[in-house]
Amino acid sequence: MDASVDYSDSALVCFDLSDMICLVTSLDVVGVKHLSKALDTLLTIGLPRERFRVVLNRADSKVGLDASDVERVMKIRVDAM
């Protein structure tokens, strides 16, 4: 399921029933900010961090950030690029 940062009730039910939740972001400030909001929201509603998989889209872009920056700031492992 594709969801925005503002989760509907049906999206929350899907997340609750999911074994794995892929969070796709880009390596820019806006993308990382949205990832941060998503992680905060999903952790706040009680979803375990172990379900999350982080995917960096366009990770070869030259924007001044790299995967290690995301891992350090978000305290979560990047699973794919």
VENPEHU-V767176 format. One record per pair of residues at least 4 apart in sequence whose C-alpha atoms are under 7 Angstrom apart, sorted by the first residue. I is the first residue (numbers start at 1). GAP is how many residues later the second one is. If there is no record, write none. Layout:
i:I gap:GAP
i:I gap:GAP
This chain:
i:3 gap:4
i:3 gap:8
i:5 gap:29
i:5 gap:33
i:7 gap:4
i:7 gap:5
i:8 gap:4
i:9 gap:4
i:10 gap:4
i:11 gap:4
i:12 gap:4
i:13 gap:4
i:14 gap:4
i:15 gap:6
i:19 gap:32
i:20 gap:31
i:20 gap:32
i:21 gap:30
i:21 gap:31
i:21 gap:32
i:22 gap:30
i:22 gap:31
i:22 gap:32
i:22 gap:33
i:23 gap:29
i:23 gap:30
i:23 gap:31
i:23 gap:32
i:24 gap:30
i:24 gap:31
i:24 gap:32
i:24 gap:33
i:25 gap:6
i:25 gap:7
i:25 gap:10
i:25 gap:30
i:25 gap:31
i:25 gap:32
i:26 gap:5
i:26 gap:6
i:26 gap:30
i:26 gap:31
i:26 gap:32
i:26 gap:33
i:27 gap:4
i:27 gap:5
i:27 gap:29
i:27 gap:32
i:27 gap:36
i:27 gap:38
i:27 gap:39
i:28 gap:4
i:28 gap:35
i:28 gap:37
i:29 gap:4
i:30 gap:4
i:31 gap:4
i:32 gap:4
i:33 gap:4
i:34 gap:4
i:35 gap:4
i:36 gap:4
i:36 gap:38
i:37 gap:4
i:38 gap:4
i:39 gap:4
i:40 gap:4
i:41 gap:4
i:42 gap:4
i:42 gap:5
i:43 gap:4
i:43 gap:5
i:43 gap:6
i:53 gap:26
i:54 gap:23
i:54 gap:24
i:54 gap:25
i:54 gap:26
i:55 gap:23
i:55 gap:24
i:55 gap:25
i:55 gap:26
i:56 gap:24
i:56 gap:25
i:57 gap:24
i:59 gap:22
i:65 gap:4
i:66 gap:4
i:67 gap:4
i:67 gap:11
i:68 gap:4
i:69 gap:4
i:70 gap:4
i:71 gap:4
i:71 gap:5
i:71 gap:6
i:71 gap:7
